[in-house]
Amino acid sequence: MAIRQARKDIDWLGILPAQAAQAVLKTYHRAWANYSEGRAGEPNFKARFRAPMAVDVPQGRDLSIARLVKDSLGWHLAFRVQTLEPKSEPRSGPEVGIDVGVRVPLALSDGGVRTHGAWLTGKEQIQLLKLERRAAHRKSFRSQGAKTSRRLGKTYGRIQALHARANRRHLDWQNKTTTELARTYGVMVVEDLTITNMTKSAKGSMDQPGRNVAQKSGLNRAIAQEAWGRTVVLLTRKAARLGGVVPKVPASGTSQGCSVCHVIMAGSRESQAVFVCKNSACGWIGNADHNAARNVLYRYRIGLALVPAAGRAVVRRARRVKPATAR
């Protein structure tokens, strides 16, 4: 009754199919039920620009249509598909350490790399730059608090469409790359990175202003664009499906330590790509990214894997595990 009356009183709600409105109301009630039963946090308001527009289509259940979604590239249908997968059996496969980065997205301990090019073509990048300049110019004529003009809104929409296209290409690369890795290796060791801490602003305060703020801001954008967390999630999901595992090890010091003598000396990483061990008894020289990946694998082999305990990750060293080379 409440929905029926609301459809009469609110014009835009009347345009929405009744079944879809009922589905939205059920989702709303379920969110509060999950909160009251302790399964989720309190539902909060989500701004339209922070979440894609989506609505369930119950009348399409015979076609297995679950949801109608609108993003910057248009409207899309999300189909519900049920598949039967055999239970995965643990498999013994090669072990590999993986180091994530910006210039080299994925460096492997066996010497391999997984890289990608720019997500937008040269013409698309030029078009994006023109649109951003056009948007900034048109925005300069708008008074504070005024409604966005239709022309400015269309420009924003074209910018969002280009970003959405780049994100799709990135996600496609991540899916294909993680699938290939999960099929190749049985154990894929990664670092336990706290990405939110890595991308903190360097602006500082009025009393203590930050240093190299522009460079740090650019690095933060590059880290965010690589979406390391999503890569690990996809890799973990696909490894579990194929019987593999993705353990995590502490990340501190993996880039500074030598993967041959395992000694950390200041200045050993001479550049982004070159590692020169400053230990006089070693002096190993090699690629810095592969060196870090080998350290990641070495920490796993000596038992420094992180295991969940009481809702947090702790380091557990396996008993009677002899150190092994990470080569």
C-alpha positions as CSV (number, residue, x, y, z in Angstrom):
1,M,0.0,0.0,0.0
2,A,2.8,2.4,0.9
3,I,4.5,1.8,-2.5
4,R,1.2,2.3,-4.3
5,Q,0.6,5.6,-2.7
6,A,4.2,6.7,-3.2
7,R,3.9,6.0,-6.9
8,K,0.9,8.3,-7.0
9,D,2.6,11.1,-5.0
10,I,6.1,11.0,-6.6
11,D,6.3,11.4,-10.3
12,W,9.7,9.7,-10.9
13,L,8.8,6.8,-8.7
14,G,5.7,6.2,-10.8
15,I,7.9,5.7,-13.9
16,L,9.7,2.8,-12.2
17,P,8.0,-0.6,-12.7
18,A,6.1,-1.7,-9.6
19,Q,8.0,-5.0,-9.3
20,A,11.3,-3.1,-9.4
21,A,10.1,-0.8,-6.7
22,Q,9.2,-3.8,-4.5
23,A,12.6,-5.3,-5.1
24,V,14.3,-2.1,-3.9
25,L,12.1,-2.0,-0.8
26,K,13.0,-5.7,-0.1
27,T,16.7,-4.9,-0.4
28,Y,16.3,-2.0,1.9
29,H,14.6,-4.1,4.6
30,R,17.2,-6.8,4.2
31,A,20.0,-4.3,4.8
32,W,18.4,-3.2,8.1
33,A,17.7,-6.9,9.1
34,N,21.4,-7.7,8.5
35,Y,22.4,-4.8,10.6
36,S,20.1,-5.7,13.5
37,E,21.3,-9.3,13.4
38,G,24.9,-8.3,13.5
39,R,25.8,-9.5,10.0
40,A,26.6,-6.1,8.5
41,G,27.1,-2.4,9.4
42,E,24.3,0.2,9.5
43,P,23.0,1.1,6.1
44,N,24.0,4.6,5.0
45,F,23.2,6.9,2.2
46,K,25.1,6.4,-1.0
47,A,25.4,9.3,-3.3
48,R,24.4,8.7,-6.9
49,F,27.9,9.5,-8.3
50,R,29.5,7.0,-5.9
51,A,27.6,4.0,-6.9
52,P,26.3,2.8,-10.3
53,M,22.5,3.1,-10.9
54,A,21.0,-0.3,-10.8
55,V,17.5,-1.9,-10.5
56,D,16.3,-5.5,-10.3
57,V,14.0,-6.8,-13.0
58,P,11.9,-9.4,-11.4
59,Q,9.7,-9.8,-14.5
60,G,12.7,-11.0,-16.4
61,R,13.3,-14.0,-14.1
62,D,12.3,-16.4,-16.9
63,L,15.2,-14.9,-18.9
64,S,17.5,-15.2,-15.9
65,I,18.0,-11.4,-15.9
66,A,19.1,-10.3,-12.4
67,R,19.7,-6.6,-12.6
68,L,19.7,-3.7,-15.0
69,V,22.8,-1.5,-14.4
70,K,23.8,1.9,-15.8
71,D,27.4,3.1,-15.8
72,S,29.3,5.6,-17.9
73,L,29.2,3.4,-20.9
74,G,25.4,2.9,-20.9
75,W,22.9,0.4,-19.7
76,H,23.8,-3.3,-19.2
77,L,21.9,-6.5,-18.3
78,A,23.4,-8.6,-15.6
79,F,22.4,-12.3,-16.1
80,R,22.1,-14.8,-13.3
81,V,24.0,-18.0,-14.2
82,Q,24.3,-21.2,-12.2
83,T,27.1,-23.6,-12.9
84,L,28.3,-26.8,-11.3
85,E,32.0,-26.9,-10.5
86,P,33.8,-30.0,-9.3
87,K,35.4,-29.8,-5.9
88,S,39.0,-28.6,-6.4
89,E,41.7,-30.9,-5.1
90,P,45.0,-29.5,-3.7
91,R,47.6,-29.7,-6.4
92,S,51.4,-29.7,-6.1
93,G,52.7,-27.1,-8.5
94,P,55.6,-24.7,-8.8
95,E,56.0,-22.1,-6.2
96,V,56.5,-18.4,-7.1
97,G,56.9,-15.1,-5.3
98,I,55.2,-12.1,-6.7
99,D,56.3,-8.5,-6.3
100,V,53.8,-5.8,-7.3
101,G,55.0,-2.4,-8.6
102,V,54.1,0.6,-10.8
103,R,56.6,0.4,-13.6
104,V,56.6,-3.4,-13.5
105,P,53.1,-4.4,-12.4
106,L,54.0,-8.0,-11.5
107,A,57.5,-9.4,-11.2
108,L,58.0,-13.1,-10.5
109,S,60.8,-14.8,-8.5
110,D,61.6,-17.1,-11.5
111,G,62.5,-14.1,-13.6
112,G,59.2,-13.6,-15.4
113,V,57.2,-10.4,-15.6
114,R,53.6,-9.5,-16.4
115,T,53.2,-6.0,-17.9
116,H,50.7,-4.0,-19.7
117,G,50.6,-0.8,-21.8
118,A,48.5,2.3,-21.4
119,W,44.8,1.7,-20.9
120,L,43.9,4.4,-23.3
121,T,45.2,4.8,-26.9
122,G,47.1,7.9,-27.9
123,K,44.0,9.5,-29.5
124,E,41.9,8.7,-26.5
125,Q,44.5,10.3,-24.2
126,I,44.4,13.5,-26.3
127,Q,40.6,13.5,-26.3
128,L,40.6,13.1,-22.5
129,L,43.0,16.0,-22.1
130,K,40.8,18.2,-24.3
131,L,37.7,17.2,-22.4
132,E,39.3,17.9,-19.0
133,R,40.4,21.4,-20.2
134,R,37.0,22.1,-21.6
135,A,35.3,21.0,-18.3
136,A,37.7,23.2,-16.3
137,H,37.0,26.2,-18.6
138,R,33.2,25.8,-18.4
139,K,33.3,25.2,-14.6
140,S,35.1,28.5,-14.2
141,F,32.0,30.4,-15.3
142,R,29.7,28.6,-12.8
143,S,29.0,30.4,-9.5
144,Q,29.5,28.5,-6.3
145,G,26.5,26.4,-5.5
146,A,24.9,26.7,-8.9
147,K,23.5,23.8,-10.7
148,T,25.8,22.1,-13.3
149,S,24.8,23.1,-16.8
150,R,23.7,20.6,-19.4
151,R,26.8,21.2,-21.5
152,L,29.1,20.7,-18.6
153,G,27.3,17.6,-17.5
154,K,27.7,16.1,-21.0
155,T,31.4,16.9,-20.9
156,Y,31.7,15.2,-17.5
157,G,29.8,12.2,-19.0
158,R,32.3,11.9,-21.9
159,I,35.2,12.0,-19.4
160,Q,33.6,9.3,-17.2
161,A,33.1,7.2,-20.3
162,L,36.8,7.3,-21.2
163,H,37.7,6.4,-17.6
164,A,35.2,3.5,-17.6
165,R,36.7,2.2,-20.8
166,A,40.2,2.3,-19.3
167,N,39.0,0.5,-16.2
168,R,37.4,-2.3,-18.2
169,R,40.6,-2.8,-20.1
170,H,42.5,-3.0,-16.9
171,L,40.0,-5.5,-15.4
172,D,40.2,-7.6,-18.5
173,W,44.0,-7.7,-18.2
174,Q,43.8,-8.6,-14.5
175,N,41.4,-11.4,-15.1
176,K,43.5,-12.9,-18.0
177,T,46.8,-12.5,-16.1
178,T,45.5,-14.0,-12.8
179,T,43.9,-16.9,-14.6
180,E,47.2,-17.7,-16.4
181,L,49.2,-17.5,-13.1
182,A,46.7,-19.7,-11.3
183,R,46.9,-22.3,-14.0
184,T,50.7,-22.2,-14.0
185,Y,51.6,-22.1,-10.3
186,G,50.3,-24.0,-7.3
187,V,51.6,-21.6,-4.7
188,M,51.7,-17.9,-5.4
189,V,53.2,-15.9,-2.5
190,V,52.4,-12.1,-2.2
191,E,53.2,-9.3,0.2
192,D,50.7,-8.3,2.8
193,L,50.5,-4.7,1.7
194,T,48.5,-2.0,3.5
195,I,47.7,0.1,0.5
196,T,45.8,2.8,2.3
197,N,48.9,3.6,4.3
198,M,51.1,3.6,1.2
199,T,48.8,6.2,-0.5
200,K,48.5,8.7,2.3
201,S,48.9,12.3,1.4
202,A,52.3,14.0,2.0
203,K,50.8,17.5,2.3
204,G,51.4,17.7,6.1
205,S,50.1,20.6,8.0
206,M,50.6,24.4,8.1
207,D,53.2,24.1,10.8
208,Q,55.0,21.2,9.2
209,P,54.3,21.1,5.5
210,G,55.2,18.0,3.6
211,R,58.0,17.5,1.1
212,N,57.9,16.3,-2.5
213,V,54.1,16.6,-2.4
214,A,53.6,16.6,-6.1
215,Q,55.7,13.5,-6.6
216,K,54.0,11.7,-3.8
217,S,50.6,12.6,-5.2
218,G,51.6,11.2,-8.6
219,L,52.8,8.0,-7.0
220,N,49.6,7.7,-5.1
221,R,47.6,7.9,-8.3
222,A,49.8,5.3,-10.0
223,I,49.4,2.9,-7.1
224,A,45.6,3.4,-7.1
225,Q,45.4,2.9,-10.9
226,E,47.3,-0.5,-10.6
227,A,44.6,-1.8,-8.2
228,W,47.0,-4.2,-6.5
229,G,44.3,-5.3,-4.0
230,R,41.9,-6.3,-6.8
231,T,44.7,-8.3,-8.4
232,V,45.3,-10.3,-5.2
233,V,41.5,-10.9,-4.7
234,L,41.2,-12.3,-8.3
235,L,44.3,-14.4,-7.9
236,T,43.1,-15.9,-4.6
237,R,39.7,-16.7,-6.0
238,K,41.0,-18.4,-9.1
239,A,43.8,-20.2,-7.2
240,A,41.2,-21.7,-4.8
241,R,39.1,-22.9,-7.8
242,L,42.1,-24.7,-9.3
243,G,43.5,-26.1,-6.0
244,G,46.2,-23.6,-5.5
245,V,47.0,-21.2,-2.6
246,V,48.0,-17.5,-2.3
247,P,49.7,-17.1,1.1
248,K,50.9,-13.6,2.3
249,V,54.1,-12.7,4.0
250,P,55.2,-9.5,5.8
251,A,56.2,-6.8,3.3
252,S,58.7,-4.9,5.3
253,G,62.2,-5.1,3.9
254,T,61.6,-7.2,0.9
255,S,62.9,-4.5,-1.5
256,Q,66.0,-3.7,0.7
257,G,67.2,-7.2,1.5
258,C,69.5,-9.3,-0.7
259,S,67.8,-12.5,-2.0
260,V,71.2,-14.3,-2.0
261,C,72.8,-13.5,1.4
262,H,69.5,-12.2,3.0
263,V,71.4,-9.2,4.5
264,I,69.8,-5.8,4.5
265,M,72.3,-3.0,3.8
266,A,71.5,0.7,3.3
267,G,71.8,1.8,-0.3
268,S,71.7,-1.7,-1.9
269,R,68.8,-0.7,-4.1
270,E,70.6,1.8,-6.3
271,S,67.7,2.5,-8.5
272,Q,64.2,1.4,-9.4
273,A,65.5,-1.4,-11.5
274,V,69.0,-2.2,-10.1
275,F,69.9,-4.0,-6.9
276,V,73.6,-4.1,-5.8
277,C,74.2,-5.9,-2.5
278,K,76.5,-3.8,-0.3
279,N,77.5,-6.8,1.8
280,S,81.2,-7.2,1.2
281,A,80.9,-11.0,1.5
282,C,78.2,-11.1,-1.3
283,G,78.1,-8.3,-3.8
284,W,75.3,-9.8,-5.8
285,I,73.9,-7.7,-8.7
286,G,70.5,-8.1,-10.3
287,N,67.1,-6.8,-11.1
288,A,65.5,-5.1,-8.1
289,D,62.0,-6.3,-8.8
290,H,63.0,-9.9,-9.2
291,N,65.2,-9.6,-6.1
292,A,62.1,-8.5,-4.1
293,A,60.0,-11.3,-5.5
294,R,62.6,-13.8,-4.5
295,N,62.6,-12.4,-1.0
296,V,58.9,-12.8,-0.9
297,L,59.2,-16.5,-1.8
298,Y,62.1,-17.0,0.7
299,R,60.0,-15.7,3.6
300,Y,57.3,-18.2,2.8
301,R,59.7,-21.1,2.6
302,I,61.2,-20.3,6.0
303,G,57.7,-20.2,7.5
304,L,57.0,-16.5,7.8
305,A,53.5,-16.8,6.3
306,L,50.7,-14.7,7.7
307,V,47.7,-16.7,9.1
308,P,44.4,-15.2,10.3
309,A,43.9,-15.3,14.1
310,A,41.1,-13.6,16.1
311,G,40.3,-11.4,13.2
312,R,43.8,-10.2,12.5
313,A,46.9,-11.4,10.6
314,V,49.8,-12.6,12.6
315,V,53.2,-14.1,11.7
316,R,53.6,-17.7,12.4
317,R,56.9,-19.4,11.9
318,A,56.6,-23.1,11.1
319,R,58.5,-25.5,13.4
320,R,61.7,-27.2,12.1
321,V,61.5,-25.5,8.8
322,K,65.0,-25.1,7.3
323,P,65.8,-21.9,5.3
324,A,65.7,-22.5,1.6
325,T,66.9,-20.5,-1.3
326,A,64.3,-18.5,-3.1
327,R,65.8,-19.1,-6.5
